[in-house]
Amino acid sequence: MSKRDYYEVLGVARDASDEDLKKAYRRCAMKYHPDRNPGDAAAEASFKECKEAYEVLSDASRRRAYDQHGHAAFEHGMGGGGGAGYADMGDIFGDIFGNIFGGGAARGPRRGADIGYVMELSLEEAVGGVEKTIEIPTLDECTTCVGTGSADGKLETCATCHGRGQVRFQRGIFSMQQACPHCAGRGKIVSNPCADCDGQGRVERTKTLQVKIPAGVDNGDRIRLAGEGEAGPAGSPPGDLYVDVRVREHEIFQRDGDDLHCEVPIRISQAALGDTVRVPTLGGEAELRIPAETQTGRLFRLRDLGVKSVRSRKPGDLYCRVVVETPVNLTNEQRELLEKFESTFVGENARRHSPKSSTFMDGVKGFWDRMTS
């Protein structure tokens, strides 16, 4: 199946800025993320498609290659830097024939693997920032040999690559270069392996870390902790830890970018006569003035009472949607008062005081007249 155009996947123009790409990817990720669509294979496929598109278009050199060659730019190793993305012809043949001759064009020791961690936060923690302690099962540096893999701390120069970490060999007209298979690209070998890690320089361990979450993060944000991933084999550089933020649903507020939304219930008398009510905010309470004759569903905006995200200079707004609540558990006195009040809605009074209801009833009458004519 042919791939869709990356710009089409993210729903942006071909001249979209980096910020436009970030916003588009964020919307796409939130919509299709597997956590929001459990068991939905189509949503998972769309999420992966969005991720692939953003990874290409957010990288300047890969985006240039894609704009010039389309998906073909990445089918045979194209899309690295300028031209076809290879430093020389040897790189091309190394990529094509590397697997056939026992390895690729790897250079130097292999670093440790990156680790992903999903951190769930409350809305308050995400907005205000928080420091969390997490535990991660990982491959960590062996403390016995300090990651060297050697019991006595001594390493010998690899006799195969003479310490270079790479070997070169000839296959017909092709000159091939790859990581040394004897020392795995390190240039050194362990003659007396550490008993605790079997010479690997790393052991399985649960690592405890303190992670600082900056104020204003949102669903889909990712925090990179350099060097906190898996330790590399026998002294190789460690990978990174990526913390993916997931914000739990809030019982009062819904977040939309930098803005917050909430519903505010009011009584019929407050809606009809007007009133000033107290509404919650993430920083305490605020006053909301309800004008007389307010209808249910009306939206009120309280400026600068939303969220100041990690990318914003100023906070968003708080939007309060009022909902007129029908009274319940009426006393006899309250019922009598309401019945007396209702009795005033007759004839022209009903039309004058309840314009929406009158318009609706006129529409119903017209509908039935058309149906029966």
PyMOL commands that set and color helices and strands:
alter all, ss='L'
color gray80, all
select helices_A, chain A and resi 6-10+18-32+41-57+60-74+89-97+123-128+233-235+268-273+332-342+348-353+355-372
alter helices_A, ss='H'
color red, helices_A
select strands_A, chain A and resi 115-121+130-141+156-157+166-171+174-179+188-189+202-213+222-225+241-247+254-256+259-267+275-281+284-290+299-302+318-325
alter strands_A, ss='S'
color yellow, strands_A
deselect
rebuild
show_as cartoon
